[in-house]
Amino acid sequence: MRRMKLAAMLLVLVCCGSGCVSGTAEWTQCVPYARQLSGIEIYGDAYTWWDRATPRYARGNTPGIGAVLVLSRTERLRYGHLAVVKRILGARRIEVAHANWGKDIFGRGYIHEAMLVEDASPANDWSELRFWIQESGSFSSVFPARGFIYPLAS
């Protein structure tokens, strides 16, 4: 088990070109990490953030730096998922930081500081997204999203 944990720690520190998935060996969930990174003080499972955001936080379908991206609850994402927008790379591509993303020990629980996300929605409204998969060098299948929650202006 110790070898597997060490291998996981080393893998998340690897960064390759535009599909960068750098991270830390710290174990955490997406909700506390998104709260810490964005300053948005919402509690509960990731999928509940969208409804809990109003009226305190603005919501929308346009990415913004520091905004929390809320993925819908699905069979694959039983609790939904949260990611924080780090950079806007184009009209249909952003870079996010998030935690506990992946289907194996190399992604689950760990922080990914820079992962590409692509808008795959026909209406260009960020309601359907694909995430970069480092291992295959391609984007994932589509995940439904609710939108973005914007931090309070300082």
C-alpha positions in Angstrom: 0.0 0.0 0.0 2.8 2.4 0.8 4.3 1.9 -2.7 0.9 2.6 -4.3 0.6 5.9 -2.3 4.1 6.9 -3.2 3.3 6.2 -6.9 0.2 8.2 -6.7 2.1 11.1 -5.1 4.7 11.1 -7.8 2.1 10.9 -10.6 0.1 13.9 -9.5 3.3 16.0 -9.5 3.9 15.3 -13.2 3.1 18.0 -15.7 3.0 17.5 -19.4 2.4 20.4 -21.9 -1.0 21.9 -22.2 -2.7 19.0 -20.5 -1.0 19.9 -17.2 -2.3 18.0 -14.2 0.0 19.3 -11.5 -1.0 18.7 -7.9 -0.1 17.9 -4.4 0.0 14.8 -2.4 -2.5 16.3 0.1 -5.7 14.3 0.4 -9.0 16.3 0.3 -12.5 16.5 -1.2 -13.6 19.0 -3.8 -16.0 20.9 -1.5 -13.5 22.1 1.2 -10.9 22.7 -1.5 -13.3 24.9 -3.6 -14.4 26.8 -0.5 -10.8 27.4 0.5 -9.6 28.5 -2.9 -12.6 30.6 -3.9 -13.6 32.1 -0.5 -17.2 31.1 -1.3 -18.8 30.1 2.0 -21.3 27.4 1.1 -21.6 24.1 2.8 -23.0 20.7 1.8 -22.5 18.3 -1.0 -21.2 19.7 -4.2 -24.5 19.4 -6.2 -26.3 21.4 -3.5 -24.1 24.5 -4.0 -26.0 25.7 -7.0 -29.3 26.2 -5.1 -27.6 27.3 -1.9 -25.7 30.1 -3.7 -28.7 32.4 -4.0 -29.3 35.0 -3.0 -25.8 35.6 -1.5 -23.7 34.8 -4.6 -24.3 35.5 -8.3 -24.6 32.6 -10.7 -24.2 32.3 -14.4 -23.0 30.3 -17.4 -19.8 32.4 -18.2 -16.5 31.3 -16.6 -14.7 33.9 -14.5 -11.4 33.7 -12.6 -12.1 32.4 -9.1 -15.6 31.3 -9.9 -16.7 27.8 -8.7 -17.8 25.5 -11.5 -20.7 23.2 -10.3 -21.1 19.9 -11.9 -24.5 18.2 -11.7 -25.3 15.1 -9.7 -25.2 12.1 -11.9 -24.8 8.3 -11.6 -21.0 8.9 -12.0 -20.9 11.9 -9.7 -23.2 10.9 -6.8 -22.4 14.1 -4.9 -21.8 16.4 -7.9 -18.4 18.0 -8.2 -16.8 21.5 -7.8 -13.8 23.1 -9.5 -12.4 26.6 -9.3 -11.6 28.5 -12.5 -7.9 29.5 -12.6 -7.5 30.7 -16.1 -9.6 31.4 -19.2 -7.9 30.0 -22.3 -10.5 30.8 -24.9 -14.2 31.0 -25.5 -14.6 27.2 -24.9 -11.6 26.3 -22.8 -10.6 27.0 -19.2 -8.1 25.7 -16.6 -9.4 24.7 -13.2 -8.1 23.6 -9.9 -10.0 20.9 -8.1 -9.7 17.9 -5.7 -10.8 14.3 -5.7 -11.2 13.9 -9.4 -10.6 10.6 -11.1 -11.6 7.0 -11.0 -8.5 5.5 -9.4 -5.9 6.0 -6.7 -4.0 8.4 -8.9 -6.7 11.1 -8.9 -9.1 10.3 -6.1 -8.6 12.6 -3.1 -5.7 14.5 -4.5 -5.5 18.2 -5.6 -5.2 19.0 -9.3 -3.9 22.5 -9.6 -4.2 22.9 -13.4 -6.6 20.8 -15.5 -8.1 21.7 -18.8 -11.8 21.8 -19.2 -13.6 22.2 -22.5 -17.2 23.4 -23.1 -18.8 20.6 -25.2 -22.3 22.1 -25.2 -24.0 22.7 -28.5 -25.2 26.1 -27.3 -21.8 27.2 -26.0 -23.3 27.7 -22.5 -21.0 25.6 -20.4 -23.7 23.1 -19.6 -21.8 20.1 -20.9 -18.1 19.7 -20.2 -15.2 17.5 -20.9 -12.1 17.2 -18.6 -8.5 16.5 -19.8 -7.3 13.0 -19.0 -3.6 13.0 -18.7 -3.2 9.2 -19.0 -4.9 9.0 -22.4 -3.8 12.5 -23.7 -7.5 13.3 -24.6 -10.6 14.8 -23.2 -13.2 12.8 -21.1 -16.7 12.0 -22.0 -19.3 14.7 -21.3 -20.3 15.7 -17.8 -23.4 17.9 -17.2 -22.8 21.2 -15.4 -25.1 23.7 -13.6 -22.8 26.7 -14.2 -20.6 29.0 -12.2 -20.9 30.6 -8.8 -19.0 33.9 -8.6 -17.2 35.0 -5.5 -18.2 38.2 -3.7 -16.4 41.4 -5.0 -13.8 42.6 -2.6 
